Amino acid sequence: MAATERIFVDFVAGVLSETLADDGTTLKGTFLASLPEVADPEFVALTLDPQEVDGAPEVVWVTAHSSASDEATVVRAREGTVAREHVSGTGAVGAATAAAL
């Protein structure tokens, strides 16, 4: 089943603790522990590099996350963005996006 049920989160932001390759699907960072449990068909939208420090921002959808975990499974290049590498220390934020499901 595809991710179709968006979960909105408030004040989730931090930095990646490991580099996310352009084809990677596991996001790591202590800020992720603030996310709720996420399971199919739910998702949480996050924006990587929202301040365009290393390039254009990328929207990813968290499609699997266990409560209090610092890891999450993501679907890349959502909402018209392009997947690219994000180095350790890249900012991430759970903010409003113009989701087009």
N, C-alpha and C positions, 0 to 999 in steps of 0.2 A: 504494500500500500504506500502511496506517496504522502509526504508531509503536507497536511491540509489544515491543521488546527493550530493556529498561532497562539503561543503563550507570550504575554507581554510581561516584561520585567522592569523594575525601577532600579536605577542607580547601580547597575552592574558595569564595572569598568576596571581595567588593569592592563597588564602587559603579558605577552607570551613568554613562557619560561624556556621554551625550546623553539628552534626554527621550524616553520611549517613549509615544507617543499611545495612547489606549484601543483603537485599531484597528491599531496598529503590529505588525509581525512581525519587525523586525530589532532585536536587542539589541546595544548597544555598550558596551564597558568593557574596560580593560586586563586585568582579572582573568580574562576569558574565554580568554586565551592559555594558561591552565593546563588548559583542557579538552582531552580527546583529540579525535581526528577523530570526527565523528558523521555517519552517513549512514543513510538509510532501510533497514531498519525500526527503527533504533536511536533512543534518546532519552536525554537527561539531564534530570532534574527540578531546577529552580531555584525558590527562593522569593524573590519580590521584596517589599521592605519587610517583612521578617520581624518587626521590632520595632514595627510598626503606627505609624510616625511620621506618615504622611500618610493612613492609612486601613487597611482590612483587607488582610492579605497576599494576594498572588496567586501561585499556582503556575503556572509556564510550563514547557513541555517544549522543550528544545533539540532540533531535529530535523535540523539541518544546521550543521556547523562544520568548518572546515579547521584542521588542526594549527597552533598558535601564532597564530591569528587573534584579533583583538580584536572580532570581530563574529560573531553567530550568528543563525540563523533559528529562531524560536520559534512554538509553537502556544500560544495564550493560554487563560486561564481553565480550567485543568485541575484535576482532583480537587476539584470542588465550589466552586472560587473564582470570582470575577468579574473580568473584564478592566476595568482602569481606567488612567488616565494615571499614569505614574511619572516624576517630574522628574529631571533630571540630578543626580547625587549620592545618589540613592536606593540603599539597601543591597540586596545580593543575596547569597544563600548557597545552596550545594549541600548540602542537609541531608536527612536521612531524612524522608519523607512517607508518608502512608497510601495509597499508590497503589492505585487501584481500576481495573484495566485493563478 
